[in-house]
Amino acid sequence: FPEFVEIKILAKEYGPSKMPHERIAERLHEHIEKSDLAKKFHGQVDVMCAGCHHRGPVGTKPRPCTACHSISGDEKTDKPGLKAAYHRQCMGCHEAMKIEKAMGCTDCHEKAGKKEVTQ
């Protein structure tokens, strides 16, 4: 899987987020390895990946978030918009793991205009 994933579809006020995908996966794996119970239920890589890539079949290449989340969201299905989905997923995990770093906008994004933003 990729070392970094650049999330740039919503880059306007803030630049794209360059997510350290490989580092996150390694950190999750380290935590799983410390617990026999976690190893039992989450020890396989494809099952661990399903924690973030939560709507695709386990063991398949994840679909993009936009396959389920529109830019604005869907009130009829109570599905959050893309920005809310990204932030809930990333920041929710940081809160659960008590990672205080990377909870502000510029911890993950540069202000737009500092670098050229391509889409």
C-alpha distance (Angstrom), angle and dihedral (degrees) to the residues before:
residue distance angle dihedral
F1 . . .
P2 3.77 . .
E3 3.80 123.3 .
F4 3.82 91.1 -140.5
V5 3.79 133.5 16.6
E6 3.78 117.3 -157.7
I7 3.79 113.2 -149.3
K8 3.77 106.2 -161.2
I9 3.80 108.6 145.1
L10 3.82 92.8 102.3
A11 3.83 97.5 37.3
K12 3.79 106.1 137.1
E13 3.81 115.2 105.7
Y14 3.80 89.4 20.7
G15 3.77 127.7 30.6
P16 3.79 124.6 -112.6
S17 3.76 120.9 -65.6
K18 3.80 114.9 -119.7
M19 3.79 100.8 -153.2
P20 3.84 116.6 -158.5
H21 3.82 92.6 -131.6
E22 3.81 97.5 171.2
R23 3.82 93.4 47.5
I24 3.81 91.0 50.5
A25 3.81 91.7 50.3
E26 3.81 91.4 48.2
R27 3.81 91.4 49.9
L28 3.80 92.1 49.9
H29 3.80 89.9 48.5
E30 3.83 90.9 51.7
H31 3.81 90.9 53.3
I32 3.80 92.0 47.1
E33 3.80 91.8 50.6
K34 3.82 90.9 57.4
S35 3.81 92.9 61.5
D36 3.81 126.6 60.0
L37 3.80 89.4 -157.5
A38 3.82 92.9 51.1
K39 3.82 90.5 46.7
K40 3.80 89.9 53.0
F41 3.81 94.3 53.7
H42 3.81 104.3 24.9
G43 3.81 104.4 23.1
Q44 3.79 97.3 109.1
V45 3.81 114.8 83.0
D46 3.81 94.8 -129.8
V47 3.81 91.2 51.7
M48 3.81 91.4 48.2
C49 3.82 89.7 51.0
A50 3.81 90.9 53.0
G51 3.81 88.7 68.5
C52 3.81 90.1 74.9
H53 3.80 99.9 19.6
H54 3.77 89.5 54.2
R55 3.79 107.2 163.7
G56 3.79 105.6 46.6
P57 3.79 126.2 85.2
V58 3.82 111.6 -84.8
G59 3.79 112.2 -101.3
T60 3.81 96.9 24.9
K61 3.79 129.5 104.0
P62 3.81 107.1 -85.1
R63 3.77 117.8 -107.3
P64 3.81 116.5 -126.7
C65 3.80 115.6 -90.8
T66 3.81 87.8 -115.2
A67 3.82 88.9 68.2
C68 3.82 87.1 77.7
H69 3.83 106.3 12.1
S70 3.80 121.9 64.7
I71 3.79 122.0 -157.4
S72 3.82 92.0 -104.0
G73 3.81 101.6 31.2
D74 3.78 130.1 -125.9
E75 3.81 119.7 -92.0
K76 3.82 92.7 -170.2
T77 3.80 93.0 61.4
D78 3.82 95.4 29.5
K79 3.79 88.2 -124.5
P80 3.81 113.9 153.8
G81 3.77 120.9 -122.7
L82 3.78 119.0 -103.4
K83 3.81 96.2 -95.2
A84 3.82 92.6 49.9
A85 3.81 91.3 45.4
Y86 3.82 92.5 52.7
H87 3.78 93.2 45.8
R88 3.82 94.7 45.6
Q89 3.78 91.0 49.5
C90 3.81 97.5 46.2
M91 3.79 101.1 33.3
G92 3.80 93.1 38.1
C93 3.79 89.6 58.1
H94 3.80 92.1 46.0
E95 3.81 89.6 52.4
A96 3.82 93.0 47.2
M97 3.81 91.6 48.9
K98 3.82 91.6 43.2
I99 3.81 92.8 -120.2
E100 3.78 104.3 156.0
K101 3.79 94.1 -179.0
A102 3.80 117.7 91.3
M103 3.79 98.3 28.0
G104 3.82 97.4 118.9
C105 3.80 126.4 75.9
T106 3.80 96.2 -109.4
D107 3.80 93.1 47.2
C108 3.81 87.3 75.8
H109 3.82 103.0 17.1
E110 3.78 137.0 43.8
K111 3.78 117.0 -135.3
A112 3.80 107.3 -95.5
G113 3.78 113.6 -101.7
K114 3.81 95.2 42.3
K115 3.80 90.9 87.6
E116 3.74 130.9 16.0
V117 3.80 107.9 -93.7
T118 3.81 115.5 -147.6
Q119 3.77 125.1 -167.6
